Amino acid sequence: MAFLRARDAVYAILADRETFTDTIPVGVPVTIGWGTRDRMLPSSQARVAMRRLPHARFMPLPGCGHVPMTDDPVLVASVLLDGSGR
């Protein structure tokens, strides 16, 4: 219901979006963290991301939804810190 009420904002965001199409050099570390309970971007979308970024490290975020930093801030912080240290 909240998503429907926010549709004007959603349309504005989507109208001004930028699609990332550049390649990422192999030496640049990339971590993809994906909530296992994300209902907006299901796991099938994670597989698409993995195919497009084959050198990325994939980290499932157990029990997390679409906004994992509110579901498990400690887990997300550890994934970010670990990924940035590579």
A tleap script that builds the chain and sets N, CA, C and O, in Angstrom:
source leaprc.protein.ff14SB
mol = sequence {
  NMET ALA PHE LEU ARG ALA ARG ASP ALA VAL
  TYR ALA ILE LEU ALA ASP ARG GLU THR PHE
  THR ASP THR ILE PRO VAL GLY VAL PRO VAL
  THR ILE GLY TRP GLY THR ARG ASP ARG MET
  LEU PRO SER SER GLN ALA ARG VAL ALA MET
  ARG ARG LEU PRO HIE ALA ARG PHE MET PRO
  LEU PRO GLY CYS GLY HIE VAL PRO MET THR
  ASP ASP PRO VAL LEU VAL ALA SER VAL LEU
  LEU ASP GLY SER GLY CARG
}
set mol.1.N position { 0.814 -1.191 0.000 }
set mol.1.CA position { 0.000 0.000 0.000 }
set mol.1.C position { 0.866 1.267 0.000 }
set mol.1.O position { 0.591 2.232 -0.713 }
set mol.2.N position { 1.918 1.231 0.822 }
set mol.2.CA position { 2.815 2.385 0.887 }
set mol.2.C position { 3.507 2.608 -0.449 }
set mol.2.O position { 3.724 3.747 -0.863 }
set mol.3.N position { 3.850 1.520 -1.117 }
set mol.3.CA position { 4.504 1.629 -2.419 }
set mol.3.C position { 3.576 2.304 -3.419 }
set mol.3.O position { 4.020 3.142 -4.205 }
set mol.4.N position { 2.299 1.951 -3.400 }
set mol.4.CA position { 1.330 2.578 -4.305 }
set mol.4.C position { 1.162 4.060 -3.997 }
set mol.4.O position { 1.021 4.876 -4.909 }
set mol.5.N position { 1.177 4.405 -2.725 }
set mol.5.CA position { 1.048 5.814 -2.341 }
set mol.5.C position { 2.271 6.630 -2.759 }
set mol.5.O position { 2.184 7.844 -2.945 }
set mol.6.N position { 3.389 5.963 -2.901 }
set mol.6.CA position { 4.629 6.652 -3.260 }
set mol.6.C position { 4.906 6.582 -4.755 }
set mol.6.O position { 6.026 6.864 -5.182 }
set mol.7.N position { 3.924 6.216 -5.553 }
set mol.7.CA position { 4.202 5.985 -6.975 }
set mol.7.C position { 4.712 7.226 -7.702 }
set mol.7.O position { 5.514 7.091 -8.625 }
set mol.8.N position { 4.280 8.430 -7.325 }
set mol.8.CA position { 4.815 9.640 -7.964 }
set mol.8.C position { 6.328 9.727 -7.764 }
set mol.8.O position { 7.067 10.056 -8.692 }
set mol.9.N position { 6.779 9.430 -6.550 }
set mol.9.CA position { 8.216 9.451 -6.268 }
set mol.9.C position { 8.919 8.345 -7.048 }
set mol.9.O position { 10.006 8.558 -7.585 }
set mol.10.N position { 8.307 7.173 -7.113 }
set mol.10.CA position { 8.903 6.056 -7.860 }
set mol.10.C position { 9.043 6.419 -9.330 }
set mol.10.O position { 10.087 6.177 -9.935 }
set mol.11.N position { 7.996 6.999 -9.904 }
set mol.11.CA position { 8.053 7.403 -11.315 }
set mol.11.C position { 9.152 8.446 -11.545 }
set mol.11.O position { 9.850 8.399 -12.558 }
set mol.12.N position { 9.304 9.376 -10.616 }
set mol.12.CA position { 10.343 10.401 -10.752 }
set mol.12.C position { 11.738 9.769 -10.694 }
set mol.12.O position { 12.628 10.150 -11.455 }
set mol.13.N position { 11.920 8.814 -9.799 }
set mol.13.CA position { 13.214 8.135 -9.685 }
set mol.13.C position { 13.503 7.347 -10.956 }
set mol.13.O position { 14.604 7.428 -11.502 }
set mol.14.N position { 12.529 6.593 -11.423 }
set mol.14.CA position { 12.731 5.772 -12.621 }
set mol.14.C position { 12.940 6.619 -13.874 }
set mol.14.O position { 13.671 6.211 -14.777 }
set mol.15.N position { 12.317 7.780 -13.942 }
set mol.15.CA position { 12.466 8.646 -15.109 }
set mol.15.C position { 13.878 9.219 -15.207 }
set mol.15.O position { 14.342 9.545 -16.299 }
set mol.16.N position { 14.560 9.341 -14.071 }
set mol.16.CA position { 15.878 9.954 -14.039 }
set mol.16.C position { 16.988 8.945 -13.754 }
set mol.16.O position { 18.094 9.329 -13.373 }
set mol.17.N position { 16.701 7.679 -13.934 }
set mol.17.CA position { 17.694 6.665 -13.598 }
set mol.17.C position { 18.809 6.619 -14.639 }
set mol.17.O position { 18.643 7.042 -15.783 }
set mol.18.N position { 19.920 6.105 -14.212 }
set mol.18.CA position { 21.054 5.884 -15.099 }
set mol.18.C position { 21.364 4.404 -15.089 }
set mol.18.O position { 21.445 3.784 -14.029 }
set mol.19.N position { 21.535 3.846 -16.259 }
set mol.19.CA position { 21.877 2.436 -16.363 }
set mol.19.C position { 23.389 2.299 -16.444 }
set mol.19.O position { 24.038 2.941 -17.270 }
set mol.20.N position { 23.933 1.472 -15.595 }
set mol.20.CA position { 25.381 1.242 -15.578 }
set mol.20.C position { 25.704 0.175 -16.610 }
set mol.20.O position { 25.251 -0.963 -16.494 }
set mol.21.N position { 26.485 0.539 -17.619 }
set mol.21.CA position { 26.821 -0.406 -18.682 }
set mol.21.C position { 28.324 -0.579 -18.855 }
set mol.21.O position { 28.761 -1.381 -19.681 }
set mol.22.N position { 29.115 0.154 -18.095 }
set mol.22.CA position { 30.568 0.031 -18.212 }
set mol.22.C position { 31.028 -1.331 -17.697 }
set mol.22.O position { 30.342 -1.979 -16.907 }
set mol.23.N position { 32.189 -1.742 -18.156 }
set mol.23.CA position { 32.776 -2.952 -17.611 }
set mol.23.C position { 33.627 -2.574 -16.406 }
set mol.23.O position { 34.183 -1.479 -16.335 }
set mol.24.N position { 33.713 -3.482 -15.483 }
set mol.24.CA position { 34.527 -3.267 -14.292 }
set mol.24.C position { 35.788 -4.094 -14.459 }
set mol.24.O position { 35.702 -5.305 -14.662 }
set mol.25.N position { 36.950 -3.475 -14.378 }
set mol.25.CA position { 38.192 -4.238 -14.542 }
set mol.25.C position { 38.272 -5.393 -13.549 }
set mol.25.O position { 37.800 -5.291 -12.417 }
set mol.26.N position { 38.876 -6.486 -13.991 }
set mol.26.CA position { 38.961 -7.703 -13.185 }
set mol.26.C position { 39.599 -7.446 -11.825 }
set mol.26.O position { 39.197 -8.067 -10.841 }
set mol.27.N position { 40.564 -6.568 -11.739 }
set mol.27.CA position { 41.259 -6.318 -10.485 }
set mol.27.C position { 40.465 -5.509 -9.464 }
set mol.27.O position { 40.886 -5.391 -8.313 }
set mol.28.N position { 39.343 -4.959 -9.859 }
set mol.28.CA position { 38.540 -4.152 -8.939 }
set mol.28.C position { 37.600 -5.081 -8.171 }
set mol.28.O position { 36.774 -5.761 -8.780 }
set mol.29.N position { 37.717 -5.117 -6.847 }
set mol.29.CA position { 36.859 -6.015 -6.082 }
set mol.29.C position { 35.410 -5.535 -6.067 }
set mol.29.O position { 35.133 -4.355 -5.849 }
set mol.30.N position { 34.502 -6.465 -6.302 }
set mol.30.CA position { 33.060 -6.169 -6.291 }
set mol.30.C position { 32.379 -7.226 -5.430 }
set mol.30.O position { 32.606 -8.422 -5.608 }
set mol.31.N position { 31.560 -6.786 -4.517 }
set mol.31.CA position { 30.774 -7.697 -3.698 }
set mol.31.C position { 29.303 -7.404 -3.941 }
set mol.31.O position { 28.865 -6.255 -3.887 }
set mol.32.N position { 28.550 -8.459 -4.208 }
set mol.32.CA position { 27.103 -8.337 -4.370 }
set mol.32.C position { 26.465 -8.972 -3.140 }
set mol.32.O position { 26.547 -10.185 -2.947 }
set mol.33.N position { 25.835 -8.155 -2.319 }
set mol.33.CA position { 25.100 -8.662 -1.165 }
set mol.33.C position { 23.621 -8.695 -1.521 }
set mol.33.O position { 23.068 -7.694 -1.977 }
set mol.34.N position { 22.981 -9.839 -1.316 }
set mol.34.CA position { 21.582 -9.983 -1.729 }
set mol.34.C position { 20.772 -10.594 -0.595 }
set mol.34.O position { 21.103 -11.669 -0.095 }
set mol.35.N position { 19.723 -9.912 -0.199 }
set mol.35.CA position { 18.850 -10.417 0.851 }
set mol.35.C position { 18.117 -11.675 0.409 }
set mol.35.O position { 17.512 -11.704 -0.662 }
set mol.36.N position { 18.173 -12.699 1.226 }
set mol.36.CA position { 17.505 -13.956 0.875 }
set mol.36.C position { 15.982 -13.846 0.959 }
set mol.36.O position { 15.262 -14.716 0.470 }
set mol.37.N position { 15.502 -12.778 1.577 }
set mol.37.CA position { 14.053 -12.574 1.684 }
set mol.37.C position { 13.587 -11.329 0.925 }
set mol.37.O position { 12.534 -10.768 1.226 }
set mol.38.N position { 14.382 -10.905 -0.059 }
set mol.38.CA position { 14.037 -9.731 -0.863 }
set mol.38.C position { 12.869 -10.092 -1.778 }
set mol.38.O position { 12.993 -10.973 -2.629 }
set mol.39.N position { 11.735 -9.412 -1.603 }
set mol.39.CA position { 10.568 -9.686 -2.432 }
set mol.39.C position { 10.479 -8.749 -3.626 }
set mol.39.O position { 9.668 -8.970 -4.524 }
set mol.40.N position { 11.303 -7.704 -3.649 }
set mol.40.CA position { 11.298 -6.791 -4.788 }
set mol.40.C position { 12.270 -7.259 -5.863 }
set mol.40.O position { 11.987 -7.148 -7.056 }
set mol.41.N position { 13.415 -7.783 -5.437 }
set mol.41.CA position { 14.425 -8.309 -6.363 }
set mol.41.C position { 14.703 -9.755 -5.955 }
set mol.41.O position { 15.562 -10.006 -5.111 }
set mol.42.N position { 13.988 -10.696 -6.544 }
set mol.42.CA position { 14.136 -12.092 -6.148 }
set mol.42.C position { 15.500 -12.663 -6.527 }
set mol.42.O position { 16.272 -12.039 -7.255 }
set mol.43.N position { 15.776 -13.857 -6.021 }
set mol.43.CA position { 17.082 -14.477 -6.247 }
set mol.43.C position { 17.395 -14.674 -7.726 }
set mol.43.O position { 18.567 -14.735 -8.098 }
set mol.44.N position { 16.385 -14.774 -8.569 }
set mol.44.CA position { 16.646 -14.892 -10.010 }
set mol.44.C position { 17.361 -13.645 -10.524 }
set mol.44.O position { 18.179 -13.743 -11.439 }
set mol.45.N position { 17.073 -12.495 -9.963 }
set mol.45.CA position { 17.770 -11.271 -10.345 }
set mol.45.C position { 19.218 -11.290 -9.865 }
set mol.45.O position { 20.098 -10.734 -10.522 }
set mol.46.N position { 19.466 -11.924 -8.730 }
set mol.46.CA position { 20.840 -12.061 -8.245 }
set mol.46.C position { 21.660 -12.874 -9.232 }
set mol.46.O position { 22.829 -12.570 -9.472 }
set mol.47.N position { 21.054 -13.904 -9.802 }
set mol.47.CA position { 21.773 -14.710 -10.791 }
set mol.47.C position { 22.094 -13.883 -12.037 }
set mol.47.O position { 23.146 -14.069 -12.648 }
set mol.48.N position { 21.204 -12.982 -12.412 }
set mol.48.CA position { 21.484 -12.081 -13.538 }
set mol.48.C position { 22.688 -11.202 -13.196 }
set mol.48.O position { 23.590 -11.032 -14.016 }
set mol.49.N position { 22.698 -10.649 -11.995 }
set mol.49.CA position { 23.824 -9.806 -11.571 }
set mol.49.C position { 25.122 -10.595 -11.582 }
set mol.49.O position { 26.164 -10.075 -11.982 }
set mol.50.N position { 25.065 -11.832 -11.149 }
set mol.50.CA position { 26.275 -12.661 -11.122 }
set mol.50.C position { 26.780 -12.950 -12.538 }
set mol.50.O position { 27.988 -13.003 -12.771 }
set mol.51.N position { 25.861 -13.135 -13.472 }
set mol.51.CA position { 26.289 -13.364 -14.862 }
set mol.51.C position { 26.915 -12.112 -15.454 }
set mol.51.O position { 27.881 -12.197 -16.212 }
set mol.52.N position { 26.371 -10.953 -15.113 }
set mol.52.CA position { 26.889 -9.703 -15.670 }
set mol.52.C position { 28.187 -9.255 -15.010 }
set mol.52.O position { 28.976 -8.521 -15.605 }
set mol.53.N position { 28.398 -9.699 -13.790 }
set mol.53.CA position { 29.616 -9.359 -13.049 }
set mol.53.C position { 30.274 -10.656 -12.585 }
set mol.53.O position { 30.279 -10.954 -11.390 }
set mol.54.N position { 30.826 -11.427 -13.517 }
set mol.54.CA position { 31.328 -12.760 -13.159 }
set mol.54.C position { 32.480 -12.768 -12.162 }
set mol.54.O position { 32.721 -13.789 -11.517 }
set mol.55.N position { 33.192 -11.663 -12.022 }
set mol.55.CA position { 34.305 -11.620 -11.073 }
set mol.55.C position { 33.868 -11.168 -9.680 }
set mol.55.O position { 34.680 -11.113 -8.756 }
set mol.56.N position { 32.595 -10.849 -9.537 }
set mol.56.CA position { 32.101 -10.373 -8.249 }
set mol.56.C position { 31.967 -11.530 -7.259 }
set mol.56.O position { 31.755 -12.684 -7.631 }
set mol.57.N position { 32.097 -11.177 -6.020 }
set mol.57.CA position { 31.856 -12.128 -4.933 }
set mol.57.C position { 30.395 -11.971 -4.533 }
set mol.57.O position { 29.946 -10.857 -4.264 }
set mol.58.N position { 29.669 -13.042 -4.491 }
set mol.58.CA position { 28.251 -13.004 -4.140 }
set mol.58.C position { 28.076 -13.387 -2.675 }
set mol.58.O position { 28.559 -14.428 -2.231 }
set mol.59.N position { 27.379 -12.533 -1.934 }
set mol.59.CA position { 27.156 -12.785 -0.516 }
set mol.59.C position { 25.658 -12.788 -0.229 }
set mol.59.O position { 25.036 -11.726 -0.202 }
set mol.60.N position { 25.070 -13.959 -0.014 }
set mol.60.CA position { 23.670 -13.962 0.409 }
set mol.60.C position { 23.573 -13.374 1.810 }
set mol.60.O position { 24.419 -13.630 2.667 }
set mol.61.N position { 22.544 -12.593 2.026 }
set mol.61.CA position { 22.325 -11.970 3.329 }
set mol.61.C position { 21.126 -12.664 3.961 }
set mol.61.O position { 19.986 -12.265 3.723 }
set mol.62.N position { 21.371 -13.703 4.768 }
set mol.62.CA position { 20.289 -14.529 5.307 }
set mol.62.C position { 19.283 -13.729 6.125 }
set mol.62.O position { 19.650 -12.938 6.994 }
set mol.63.N position { 18.022 -13.953 5.829 }
set mol.63.CA position { 16.946 -13.316 6.578 }
set mol.63.C position { 16.708 -11.868 6.229 }
set mol.63.O position { 15.812 -11.246 6.800 }
set mol.64.N position { 17.475 -11.303 5.309 }
set mol.64.CA position { 17.333 -9.891 4.959 }
set mol.64.C position { 16.423 -9.717 3.755 }
set mol.64.O position { 16.386 -10.551 2.851 }
set mol.65.N position { 15.690 -8.610 3.769 }
set mol.65.CA position { 14.829 -8.268 2.655 }
set mol.65.C position { 15.492 -7.253 1.742 }
set mol.65.O position { 16.712 -7.254 1.574 }
set mol.66.N position { 14.677 -6.387 1.154 }
set mol.66.CA position { 15.149 -5.434 0.155 }
set mol.66.C position { 16.021 -4.329 0.745 }
set mol.66.O position { 16.808 -3.711 0.029 }
set mol.67.N position { 15.886 -4.081 2.029 }
set mol.67.CA position { 16.697 -3.055 2.699 }
set mol.67.C position { 17.459 -3.748 3.833 }
set mol.67.O position { 17.109 -3.612 5.005 }
set mol.68.N position { 18.505 -4.491 3.464 }
set mol.68.CA position { 19.171 -5.333 4.459 }
set mol.68.C position { 19.822 -4.574 5.602 }
set mol.68.O position { 19.995 -5.123 6.691 }
set mol.69.N position { 20.186 -3.309 5.366 }
set mol.69.CA position { 20.848 -2.564 6.435 }
set mol.69.C position { 19.919 -2.278 7.602 }
set mol.69.O position { 20.384 -1.983 8.702 }
set mol.70.N position { 18.606 -2.363 7.378 }
set mol.70.CA position { 17.685 -2.217 8.517 }
set mol.70.C position { 17.368 -3.582 9.125 }
set mol.70.O position { 17.019 -3.665 10.302 }
set mol.71.N position { 17.484 -4.646 8.342 }
set mol.71.CA position { 17.198 -5.988 8.852 }
set mol.71.C position { 18.344 -6.537 9.688 }
set mol.71.O position { 18.118 -7.169 10.720 }
set mol.72.N position { 19.557 -6.300 9.251 }
set mol.72.CA position { 20.724 -6.825 9.966 }
set mol.72.C position { 21.919 -5.890 9.747 }
set mol.72.O position { 22.811 -6.194 8.955 }
set mol.73.N position { 21.933 -4.749 10.454 }
set mol.73.CA position { 22.999 -3.763 10.232 }
set mol.73.C position { 24.399 -4.300 10.514 }
set mol.73.O position { 25.354 -3.894 9.852 }
set mol.74.N position { 24.538 -5.189 11.468 }
set mol.74.CA position { 25.859 -5.734 11.789 }
set mol.74.C position { 26.371 -6.589 10.628 }
set mol.74.O position { 27.539 -6.490 10.253 }
set mol.75.N position { 25.506 -7.424 10.062 }
set mol.75.CA position { 25.894 -8.252 8.925 }
set mol.75.C position { 26.295 -7.389 7.731 }
set mol.75.O position { 27.328 -7.626 7.105 }
set mol.76.N position { 25.473 -6.389 7.419 }
set mol.76.CA position { 25.764 -5.524 6.272 }
set mol.76.C position { 27.078 -4.771 6.495 }
set mol.76.O position { 27.888 -4.653 5.576 }
set mol.77.N position { 27.289 -4.272 7.686 }
set mol.77.CA position { 28.547 -3.567 7.978 }
set mol.77.C position { 29.749 -4.503 7.810 }
set mol.77.O position { 30.789 -4.095 7.295 }
set mol.78.N position { 29.604 -5.746 8.241 }
set mol.78.CA position { 30.734 -6.669 8.115 }
set mol.78.C position { 31.006 -7.016 6.649 }
set mol.78.O position { 32.161 -7.167 6.254 }
set mol.79.N position { 29.946 -7.143 5.841 }
set mol.79.CA position { 30.127 -7.403 4.402 }
set mol.79.C position { 30.812 -6.210 3.737 }
set mol.79.O position { 31.716 -6.392 2.921 }
set mol.80.N position { 30.389 -4.994 4.081 }
set mol.80.CA position { 30.995 -3.795 3.518 }
set mol.80.C position { 32.458 -3.662 3.920 }
set mol.80.O position { 33.316 -3.377 3.085 }
set mol.81.N position { 32.734 -3.867 5.191 }
set mol.81.CA position { 34.121 -3.739 5.661 }
set mol.81.C position { 35.014 -4.820 5.064 }
set mol.81.O position { 36.152 -4.548 4.681 }
set mol.82.N position { 34.502 -6.041 4.985 }
set mol.82.CA position { 35.290 -7.123 4.400 }
set mol.82.C position { 35.554 -6.845 2.930 }
set mol.82.O position { 36.679 -7.019 2.462 }
set mol.83.N position { 34.530 -6.413 2.193 }
set mol.83.CA position { 34.690 -6.130 0.769 }
set mol.83.C position { 35.615 -4.965 0.493 }
set mol.83.O position { 36.352 -4.975 -0.493 }
set mol.84.N position { 35.585 -3.959 1.354 }
set mol.84.CA position { 36.429 -2.784 1.127 }
set mol.84.C position { 37.877 -3.043 1.511 }
set mol.84.O position { 38.773 -2.300 1.111 }
set mol.85.N position { 38.104 -4.087 2.280 }
set mol.85.CA position { 39.454 -4.412 2.686 }
set mol.85.C position { 40.194 -5.258 1.662 }
set mol.85.O position { 41.389 -5.515 1.810 }
set mol.86.N position { 39.487 -5.691 0.623 }
set mol.86.CA position { 40.117 -6.584 -0.378 }
set mol.86.C position { 40.960 -5.817 -1.353 }
set mol.86.O position { 41.556 -6.409 -2.254 }
savepdb mol mol.pdb
quit
